[in-house]
Amino acid sequence: MIELLVVIAIIAILAALLLPALSRAKGKAQAMGCLSNLRQIGIGFTMYANDFKDTIPCWGWQFHDPAYAGPPDRQIQGTEKQADFSTGLLWNYVARSAAVFRCPTYTIRQPTSPRFWGFNSTTPPLPYPLWDYSINGQAGYSCISPALVNSTLDLKLSSLHTPPAKTLLVMEPDNMAYDNGVTLFDGTLDPLNQDHLGTRFHADVGSLTFMDGHANSMKWRTYTNSTSGLENAKQFFGGSFNFFW
């Protein structure tokens, strides 16, 4: 009997030692899967830009967006379901894979509202979003004349005023509203007080793709150091809300 209790105690101690390590290993594997998705998305955007005169599309890149998106042919049409990746401009450039738009942790992400874009695309409605990534619409906004601001937010890479390798294209956000796949950024606000990189889902890092197509993982401190303050934000996002180059 004593020997059995000793064995049980040893097993309990080993489990306590191993479980944190296993959890960290799982988080790192999920982070690698997420980063792989962002790399594929970056390659997809590069191929799209090569086919469409140096243009990075904004609205409609993942799927047809709400009625305020533009141009009209990127808005949800007729009987289409919300968040249908097959309607997105990047669909043919990511091997028609819905999995590319989803971090491995997507099923545990519970939005603050049950009525996010795509919640009613299945029966019963989904408790989690169908996608995890958001495009930076700020560069397209800030890199044109204020008189020409329109609802497309598309970006001509040749009009970008910041280094492509250091300018955000797509990121894994910590936005639990999930109303669409486009985000604008305000350099006068603290990063925590607006849509920002999500680093709490796996291994304390979030995944990003930059305008040159490469992807990277980033910790929260690195992100805040890169985006805090107007000048930093302009360089990282290619501009800032209500700012034009």
Backbone bond lengths (Angstrom), bond angles and torsions (degrees), N, CA, C in turn:
res aa  C-N    CA-C-N  psi(-1)  N-CA   C-N-CA  omega(-1)  CA-C   N-CA-C  phi
1 M - - - 1.459 - - 1.532 111.13 -
2 I 1.346 115.26 -45.14 1.466 119.11 179.43 1.515 110.60 -62.77
3 E 1.351 115.67 -40.58 1.460 119.56 179.61 1.531 111.20 -61.66
4 L 1.333 116.83 -38.99 1.460 121.03 179.33 1.521 111.09 -64.56
5 L 1.323 116.66 -41.50 1.468 120.46 178.67 1.523 110.93 -64.52
6 V 1.330 115.58 -38.03 1.470 119.47 177.99 1.523 110.70 -63.75
7 V 1.334 116.45 -43.71 1.470 121.04 179.07 1.522 110.43 -61.73
8 I 1.349 116.78 -44.25 1.464 121.07 179.58 1.523 110.63 -62.06
9 A 1.333 115.93 -41.35 1.463 119.85 179.56 1.523 111.41 -64.07
10 I 1.339 116.17 -40.67 1.467 120.06 178.41 1.522 110.88 -64.14
11 I 1.333 116.26 -42.62 1.465 120.40 178.75 1.526 110.30 -61.58
12 A 1.331 116.78 -41.91 1.465 120.61 179.77 1.524 111.35 -62.80
13 I 1.347 115.58 -41.45 1.465 119.63 179.35 1.530 110.57 -64.74
14 L 1.338 116.69 -44.37 1.464 120.46 179.60 1.521 111.38 -62.60
15 A 1.350 116.05 -40.26 1.467 119.79 178.64 1.521 110.61 -62.86
16 A 1.345 116.51 -42.50 1.466 120.24 179.33 1.520 111.57 -62.69
17 L 1.338 116.03 -32.53 1.461 119.63 178.90 1.520 112.65 -77.91
18 L 1.317 116.83 -34.90 1.463 121.17 -173.30 1.524 113.39 -84.80
19 L 1.334 118.08 -34.31 1.458 120.22 -174.01 1.529 113.10 -59.51
20 P 1.333 120.18 -45.79 1.472 118.85 176.81 1.523 112.81 -59.18
21 A 1.342 115.84 -39.51 1.470 119.49 179.23 1.523 110.84 -65.24
22 L 1.331 116.26 -40.88 1.468 120.30 178.11 1.521 110.78 -64.80
23 S 1.339 116.14 -38.99 1.461 120.26 179.03 1.523 111.07 -64.22
24 R 1.338 116.33 -42.53 1.467 119.95 177.74 1.525 111.06 -64.15
25 A 1.323 116.40 -40.62 1.468 120.10 179.51 1.530 110.48 -63.93
26 K 1.334 116.65 -40.11 1.462 120.20 177.71 1.520 110.83 -63.85
27 G 1.346 116.57 -43.19 1.459 120.11 178.70 1.519 112.30 -61.54
28 K 1.326 116.67 -40.80 1.462 119.99 178.97 1.523 111.13 -66.08
29 A 1.332 116.72 -38.58 1.463 120.09 178.47 1.528 110.40 -65.25
30 Q 1.325 117.11 -40.48 1.465 120.94 177.83 1.527 110.55 -65.31
31 A 1.329 116.52 -40.33 1.462 120.11 178.04 1.524 111.15 -62.88
32 M 1.319 116.67 -39.28 1.467 120.49 178.03 1.522 111.01 -65.91
33 G 1.335 117.16 -39.08 1.458 120.33 177.36 1.514 111.66 -64.71
34 C 1.329 115.98 -41.30 1.464 120.93 178.20 1.529 110.81 -64.00
35 L 1.328 116.05 -44.37 1.460 120.53 179.03 1.525 111.01 -62.20
36 S 1.321 116.97 -38.04 1.463 120.85 177.07 1.531 110.75 -60.98
37 N 1.335 116.67 -40.42 1.466 120.33 176.79 1.522 111.20 -59.83
38 L 1.325 116.08 -46.50 1.463 120.30 -178.41 1.525 111.56 -66.01
39 R 1.326 117.27 -32.67 1.462 119.43 175.06 1.522 110.79 -64.39
40 Q 1.331 116.58 -43.36 1.461 119.92 178.87 1.520 111.18 -64.66
41 I 1.327 116.32 -38.92 1.467 120.10 177.64 1.525 110.15 -64.88
42 G 1.336 117.05 -40.62 1.461 120.00 177.59 1.516 112.25 -61.87
43 I 1.328 116.33 -41.79 1.471 120.48 176.70 1.526 109.93 -64.24
44 G 1.336 116.17 -40.23 1.464 120.16 179.09 1.515 112.21 -60.67
45 F 1.326 117.04 -43.62 1.465 120.52 178.41 1.523 111.13 -65.07
46 T 1.324 116.75 -38.68 1.463 119.85 178.85 1.523 110.86 -62.40
47 M 1.314 117.07 -43.48 1.468 120.50 178.55 1.528 110.76 -66.62
48 Y 1.321 116.82 -40.64 1.468 120.08 178.42 1.531 110.07 -61.02
49 A 1.343 116.84 -46.12 1.463 120.50 -179.85 1.522 111.24 -61.35
50 N 1.319 117.21 -36.54 1.465 120.28 177.66 1.521 111.56 -64.99
51 D 1.327 116.67 -32.76 1.468 121.04 -178.92 1.519 113.28 -84.49
52 F 1.325 117.36 -21.90 1.462 120.80 -172.76 1.524 112.19 -125.72
53 K 1.309 114.82 53.26 1.460 123.14 169.22 1.530 113.05 51.73
54 D 1.330 116.61 49.50 1.460 121.11 170.56 1.530 112.78 71.73
55 T 1.326 117.03 21.99 1.468 120.52 -174.74 1.524 111.90 -102.21
56 I 1.335 115.30 131.44 1.459 122.29 170.89 1.528 107.10 -99.38
57 P 1.323 118.80 114.58 1.466 120.30 -178.76 1.526 110.67 -75.71
58 C 1.319 115.91 153.45 1.463 120.30 179.06 1.524 110.36 -113.50
59 W 1.343 117.31 -88.73 1.456 118.83 176.65 1.527 110.13 -56.22
60 G 1.314 115.57 137.82 1.450 120.48 177.00 1.510 114.79 84.68
61 W 1.329 117.82 5.80 1.468 118.52 -176.71 1.520 111.25 -68.01
62 Q 1.345 117.97 -37.12 1.468 121.02 179.69 1.531 112.04 -93.24
63 F 1.340 114.92 -41.39 1.462 121.83 -175.28 1.521 107.79 -166.66
64 H 1.323 117.41 170.59 1.458 120.10 175.61 1.523 109.31 -65.79
65 D 1.334 114.78 130.21 1.460 122.38 -172.47 1.533 111.79 -95.83
66 P 1.352 117.28 179.64 1.470 120.69 179.21 1.523 113.03 -61.03
67 A 1.316 116.15 175.04 1.469 122.26 -172.06 1.524 113.33 -66.26
68 Y 1.333 118.83 -16.79 1.463 120.27 179.38 1.529 111.77 -84.46
69 A 1.331 117.93 -4.03 1.465 120.59 179.30 1.523 109.98 -76.13
70 G 1.313 115.60 163.17 1.450 119.46 178.11 1.527 111.08 -148.61
71 P 1.341 116.09 157.36 1.464 127.19 -3.24 1.535 112.10 -68.57
72 P 1.334 117.62 172.99 1.472 121.11 -174.27 1.516 114.99 -55.21
73 D 1.336 118.10 -30.35 1.463 118.62 -177.60 1.530 112.21 -73.66
74 R 1.334 117.88 -2.84 1.461 120.99 174.59 1.531 111.85 -101.55
75 Q 1.319 116.10 3.35 1.461 121.14 175.65 1.526 109.24 -87.47
76 I 1.327 115.64 154.80 1.451 120.01 179.00 1.529 109.22 -59.94
77 Q 1.318 116.20 136.01 1.459 122.15 -171.82 1.531 111.02 -114.28
78 G 1.316 116.20 135.80 1.461 122.20 169.09 1.507 115.32 45.45
79 T 1.327 115.29 -117.36 1.467 121.41 -175.67 1.527 113.06 -93.77
80 E 1.328 117.89 10.49 1.460 119.93 178.48 1.528 111.30 -59.33
81 K 1.312 115.47 147.95 1.455 120.76 174.82 1.517 110.00 -86.88
82 Q 1.314 116.03 149.24 1.455 120.40 176.83 1.530 110.37 -64.00
83 A 1.341 114.75 147.18 1.472 121.99 176.50 1.525 112.30 56.78
84 D 1.331 116.22 41.47 1.471 121.65 176.18 1.528 107.87 -91.13
85 F 1.324 116.73 104.15 1.465 120.92 -174.28 1.526 113.18 -60.41
86 S 1.319 117.24 -26.39 1.466 119.68 -177.90 1.525 111.93 -66.85
87 T 1.333 118.03 -13.83 1.466 121.10 177.48 1.527 111.93 -91.04
88 G 1.325 117.92 -7.52 1.458 121.49 -174.59 1.522 113.80 -78.64
89 L 1.313 115.69 153.83 1.462 121.36 -178.36 1.526 112.70 -67.34
90 L 1.333 117.60 -24.55 1.461 120.21 -176.97 1.527 112.67 -92.13
91 W 1.325 117.83 -3.72 1.459 122.16 -172.27 1.525 112.47 -53.44
92 N 1.317 116.56 -47.84 1.471 119.67 -177.80 1.530 112.78 -75.52
93 Y 1.337 116.50 -9.50 1.465 120.29 -178.21 1.534 112.49 -101.38
94 V 1.318 116.52 -0.45 1.472 120.89 175.91 1.525 109.66 -123.73
95 A 1.327 115.23 32.90 1.468 122.46 176.58 1.528 112.15 59.47
96 R 1.343 116.01 28.79 1.465 121.39 178.50 1.526 111.73 51.60
97 S 1.300 115.02 45.70 1.471 121.47 -177.58 1.518 110.73 -112.18
98 A 1.336 116.95 114.62 1.461 120.95 176.24 1.522 111.03 -67.13
99 A 1.338 116.95 -28.74 1.460 121.09 -177.04 1.524 112.12 -63.23
100 V 1.333 117.65 -25.22 1.456 121.42 -179.53 1.529 110.93 -62.46
101 F 1.310 117.61 -28.52 1.462 121.74 -176.31 1.522 112.88 -89.38
102 R 1.332 117.28 4.90 1.460 121.04 -174.96 1.523 111.65 -125.87
103 C 1.326 115.89 123.27 1.463 120.76 170.75 1.526 108.55 -65.04
104 P 1.334 118.74 149.09 1.465 120.45 177.07 1.533 113.97 -55.93
105 T 1.339 117.35 -18.43 1.469 120.19 -178.90 1.528 112.38 -96.48
106 Y 1.331 118.98 14.07 1.470 119.42 -169.03 1.526 113.77 -63.84
107 T 1.316 118.85 -27.01 1.462 119.31 -177.02 1.525 112.96 -74.47
108 I 1.342 117.87 -14.52 1.464 119.28 179.85 1.521 112.00 -96.75
109 R 1.314 118.13 -0.13 1.464 120.68 -177.44 1.525 109.60 -88.33
110 Q 1.303 116.30 107.21 1.454 121.64 -177.05 1.526 109.91 -100.58
111 P 1.326 118.62 111.68 1.461 121.10 179.24 1.525 111.83 -63.28
112 T 1.333 115.44 156.04 1.457 120.43 178.70 1.522 111.43 -69.37
113 S 1.325 116.91 -26.03 1.463 121.21 177.82 1.524 109.09 -116.64
114 P 1.336 117.66 141.34 1.465 119.53 178.43 1.528 113.00 -75.79
115 R 1.355 117.00 -7.46 1.460 120.85 -176.25 1.529 110.81 -109.96
116 F 1.310 116.11 65.31 1.459 121.30 176.01 1.525 109.19 -93.22
117 W 1.333 116.72 165.71 1.464 121.56 -177.11 1.525 109.74 -64.24
118 G 1.321 115.98 113.64 1.451 121.23 179.97 1.515 114.35 106.18
119 F 1.332 117.84 -3.48 1.469 119.25 -175.95 1.526 112.29 -63.25
120 N 1.351 116.25 -30.51 1.468 119.72 -176.15 1.522 112.77 -100.90
121 S 1.335 116.29 20.05 1.463 119.61 179.96 1.520 112.36 -82.16
122 T 1.318 116.37 -7.63 1.453 120.90 178.22 1.527 109.16 -131.31
123 T 1.308 115.89 161.79 1.464 121.82 175.51 1.519 108.54 -122.59
124 P 1.348 117.56 117.61 1.468 128.02 -0.86 1.532 111.18 -71.82
125 P 1.345 117.71 165.41 1.471 120.23 179.78 1.522 111.67 -57.44
126 L 1.331 115.75 149.09 1.455 120.96 -178.15 1.535 111.80 -75.23
127 P 1.322 118.54 143.99 1.463 121.21 174.26 1.524 112.58 -87.63
128 Y 1.343 116.85 -5.12 1.456 121.36 -177.81 1.532 108.50 -138.20
129 P 1.339 118.01 157.85 1.464 120.85 -177.44 1.521 112.60 -72.19
130 L 1.320 115.39 157.48 1.456 121.13 178.78 1.524 112.34 -82.18
131 W 1.318 117.51 -11.21 1.459 120.56 -176.76 1.530 109.85 -142.44
132 D 1.354 116.04 164.30 1.463 120.38 -174.71 1.526 114.31 -130.99
133 Y 1.310 118.70 2.37 1.457 119.45 -172.00 1.534 111.31 -122.09
134 S 1.323 115.17 149.27 1.462 121.56 -177.56 1.521 109.43 -131.32
135 I 1.330 116.40 139.49 1.459 121.04 179.92 1.529 110.34 -88.40
136 N 1.311 116.01 147.74 1.457 122.72 175.47 1.531 108.95 -80.89
137 G 1.321 116.66 106.53 1.463 120.62 178.05 1.511 112.89 -87.52
138 Q 1.347 116.86 -4.93 1.455 120.18 -173.42 1.521 113.10 -68.52
139 A 1.322 117.46 -37.70 1.465 119.56 -178.93 1.527 110.76 -62.41
140 G 1.337 116.74 -44.38 1.452 119.61 178.11 1.511 112.43 -63.87
141 Y 1.316 116.95 -34.12 1.470 123.18 178.72 1.525 110.99 -68.57
142 S 1.342 116.82 -46.84 1.461 120.92 -171.95 1.518 114.36 -84.30
143 C 1.333 116.94 -14.90 1.461 119.68 -174.32 1.521 113.60 -95.83
144 I 1.321 117.75 14.06 1.463 121.11 173.94 1.524 108.87 -127.19
145 S 1.309 116.54 167.14 1.456 121.38 179.29 1.528 110.21 -66.48
146 P 1.351 118.00 142.59 1.464 119.89 177.19 1.522 112.82 -54.32
147 A 1.321 115.94 -31.52 1.466 119.90 -179.32 1.521 111.85 -69.97
148 L 1.338 116.33 -16.81 1.461 120.27 -176.18 1.527 112.95 -107.89
149 V 1.336 116.42 5.37 1.461 119.13 179.85 1.521 109.68 -59.39
150 N 1.315 115.42 126.80 1.466 119.82 177.83 1.521 108.52 -136.23
151 S 1.290 116.58 -174.36 1.461 119.99 -171.62 1.525 113.83 -86.96
152 T 1.337 118.80 0.58 1.466 118.09 -177.33 1.521 112.21 -79.90
153 L 1.346 116.96 -39.63 1.461 123.00 -176.61 1.522 112.78 59.75
154 D 1.332 117.15 17.88 1.465 120.03 175.48 1.524 109.54 -65.21
155 L 1.320 116.42 153.35 1.458 121.30 -178.22 1.511 110.90 -124.57
156 K 1.323 116.57 127.67 1.461 121.42 167.41 1.525 107.07 -84.28
157 L 1.325 117.33 118.83 1.459 120.14 -176.65 1.525 112.27 -56.55
158 S 1.317 116.30 -31.06 1.461 119.67 179.60 1.530 112.17 -68.86
159 S 1.343 117.58 -16.10 1.461 120.70 179.37 1.527 112.22 -95.43
160 L 1.321 117.78 -2.58 1.462 121.67 -179.55 1.521 109.83 -66.79
161 H 1.326 117.74 131.93 1.463 122.43 -176.59 1.524 112.86 -96.80
162 T 1.303 118.02 0.55 1.459 122.19 -177.94 1.530 109.42 -124.38
163 P 1.336 118.30 159.40 1.476 120.12 -179.07 1.530 111.29 -61.29
164 P 1.327 118.46 125.52 1.465 120.99 -178.86 1.529 113.49 -54.59
165 A 1.324 116.60 -37.23 1.468 120.62 -177.17 1.522 112.34 -70.55
166 K 1.353 117.57 -12.38 1.462 120.99 -179.14 1.522 112.39 -118.61
167 T 1.333 116.86 6.33 1.460 120.93 -177.75 1.521 110.04 -108.81
168 L 1.321 116.17 126.41 1.457 121.84 -176.33 1.521 112.10 -61.79
169 L 1.331 115.82 138.75 1.462 121.89 172.13 1.526 110.24 -111.81
170 V 1.327 117.33 -58.19 1.467 122.57 -178.95 1.522 108.02 -136.06
171 M 1.341 116.41 143.31 1.450 119.01 176.32 1.528 111.27 -139.99
172 E 1.306 113.34 164.61 1.456 122.73 173.65 1.530 106.84 -89.92
173 P 1.339 118.91 103.03 1.465 119.64 -172.20 1.523 113.11 -87.36
174 D 1.316 114.07 163.16 1.461 121.06 173.08 1.527 108.53 -102.43
175 N 1.324 115.39 33.41 1.467 122.11 -179.14 1.511 108.62 -89.98
176 M 1.321 117.01 109.14 1.453 119.67 -175.50 1.534 112.23 -90.43
177 A 1.325 117.56 10.27 1.470 119.72 175.80 1.532 110.53 -85.53
178 Y 1.336 116.87 -41.09 1.462 122.65 177.81 1.529 111.81 53.43
179 D 1.333 116.27 50.82 1.457 118.74 179.02 1.516 112.24 -86.74
180 N 1.316 118.17 -24.97 1.463 120.83 176.10 1.525 109.26 -163.72
181 G 1.319 116.26 -176.84 1.461 119.95 -176.92 1.511 113.50 -107.00
182 V 1.366 118.52 22.29 1.464 122.59 -178.01 1.532 109.10 -126.12
183 T 1.331 116.58 137.85 1.462 120.81 -178.92 1.519 110.60 -133.31
184 L 1.353 116.09 138.87 1.458 122.96 170.55 1.529 108.24 -109.11
185 F 1.334 116.47 157.09 1.461 120.62 -174.80 1.524 110.50 -131.63
186 D 1.329 115.60 143.38 1.459 122.73 -178.97 1.518 108.98 -117.77
187 G 1.317 117.20 111.98 1.453 121.66 -177.02 1.509 114.35 -69.02
188 T 1.333 117.90 -10.64 1.464 120.39 177.49 1.527 111.62 -86.76
189 L 1.336 117.48 -5.41 1.451 122.01 179.80 1.525 110.65 -104.91
190 D 1.318 115.90 151.93 1.444 120.72 173.61 1.525 109.37 -65.22
191 P 1.336 118.80 140.14 1.473 119.83 -179.99 1.524 113.62 -52.64
192 L 1.328 117.01 -34.42 1.461 120.26 -177.74 1.521 112.67 -71.60
193 N 1.341 116.85 -18.97 1.458 121.36 -176.99 1.522 113.03 -95.95
194 Q 1.317 117.55 16.98 1.461 122.52 175.15 1.518 107.84 -150.57
195 D 1.315 117.66 177.91 1.464 119.32 177.29 1.528 108.78 -55.32
196 H 1.325 116.07 136.07 1.465 119.63 -174.67 1.521 110.12 -150.49
197 L 1.310 114.90 170.95 1.462 121.81 -179.35 1.525 110.71 -61.32
198 G 1.329 116.07 135.30 1.457 120.89 176.40 1.515 111.06 -92.50
199 T 1.328 116.46 118.14 1.466 120.53 -177.96 1.530 111.76 -119.14
200 R 1.322 117.75 11.36 1.469 119.74 -175.14 1.525 113.20 -104.97
201 F 1.316 117.14 6.08 1.460 119.55 -175.21 1.518 113.36 -93.47
202 H 1.329 117.63 -31.12 1.463 120.35 -178.28 1.524 110.91 -159.30
203 A 1.313 115.55 122.71 1.477 123.55 171.10 1.529 113.63 56.42
204 D 1.335 117.82 23.19 1.468 122.45 177.21 1.523 113.42 60.82
205 V 1.330 117.32 27.24 1.461 121.05 175.80 1.527 109.06 -133.91
206 G 1.339 115.40 154.80 1.454 121.92 172.00 1.514 109.52 -116.69
207 S 1.323 116.95 159.50 1.469 121.54 -175.95 1.523 110.64 -106.30
208 L 1.329 116.23 142.76 1.461 122.32 -179.52 1.521 110.45 -140.51
209 T 1.347 115.14 152.41 1.459 122.52 170.18 1.521 107.82 -119.38
210 F 1.313 117.09 142.95 1.462 121.19 -178.90 1.528 110.42 -109.95
211 M 1.329 115.48 168.99 1.463 121.57 -171.23 1.526 113.58 -62.23
212 D 1.314 117.99 -21.49 1.472 119.70 177.42 1.519 111.82 -84.95
213 G 1.353 117.15 -2.07 1.457 121.38 176.65 1.509 115.35 99.61
214 H 1.338 119.12 -11.30 1.463 119.72 -179.42 1.532 109.76 -82.33
215 A 1.330 115.84 156.22 1.463 122.03 -178.70 1.520 109.68 -121.60
216 N 1.327 114.78 157.10 1.454 119.76 -176.89 1.522 109.68 -153.06
217 S 1.332 117.03 156.42 1.457 122.98 170.92 1.522 107.97 -100.81
218 M 1.337 116.49 145.70 1.460 119.73 -174.23 1.521 110.52 -143.15
219 K 1.325 115.97 136.97 1.454 121.72 174.97 1.534 110.15 -82.21
220 W 1.334 115.44 162.37 1.457 120.29 -175.48 1.532 112.26 -61.36
221 R 1.317 117.87 -42.77 1.462 119.39 -178.97 1.525 111.18 -62.29
222 T 1.318 116.67 -41.46 1.468 119.77 178.23 1.521 110.50 -62.85
223 Y 1.327 116.28 -41.14 1.470 120.32 179.51 1.523 110.99 -63.27
224 T 1.327 117.56 -47.62 1.467 119.59 -178.17 1.523 111.40 -66.83
225 N 1.326 117.09 -36.29 1.465 119.29 176.71 1.524 111.17 -63.57
226 S 1.327 116.33 -31.36 1.467 121.13 -177.46 1.522 113.13 -83.29
227 T 1.334 117.58 -21.00 1.469 119.79 -170.87 1.522 114.35 -120.54
228 S 1.328 118.69 -5.93 1.462 120.77 -179.08 1.529 110.77 -78.01
229 G 1.326 116.36 130.96 1.455 120.97 -179.69 1.517 111.54 91.77
230 L 1.310 115.53 150.86 1.467 120.86 -173.89 1.522 112.53 -60.80
231 E 1.325 117.94 -46.52 1.465 119.74 -176.10 1.525 111.83 -66.09
232 N 1.327 116.97 -42.39 1.455 119.79 176.68 1.518 111.21 -62.00
233 A 1.333 116.36 -43.71 1.460 120.47 -179.40 1.524 111.00 -62.45
234 K 1.327 117.31 -41.85 1.467 120.70 179.75 1.530 110.74 -59.98
235 Q 1.316 116.97 -39.25 1.456 120.41 -179.46 1.525 111.40 -73.25
236 F 1.329 117.45 -39.95 1.462 120.86 -175.26 1.524 111.91 -76.52
237 F 1.338 117.17 -39.73 1.462 121.23 -176.48 1.525 113.31 -99.74
238 G 1.322 117.38 -2.87 1.459 120.13 -178.02 1.509 112.55 78.83
239 G 1.338 116.95 14.98 1.457 121.81 -179.13 1.514 110.32 153.74
240 S 1.314 115.93 -169.43 1.459 122.01 178.86 1.518 108.19 -152.05
241 F 1.316 116.77 156.53 1.465 120.32 -178.35 1.521 110.55 -59.11
242 N 1.330 115.86 133.99 1.478 124.14 -177.16 1.526 112.62 67.50
243 F 1.316 117.81 17.34 1.458 122.18 174.40 1.523 108.81 -118.77
244 F 1.367 115.44 137.27 1.463 121.15 177.03 1.524 108.25 -132.60
245 W 1.312 115.27 137.17 1.466 120.09 -178.29 1.524 110.39 -67.92
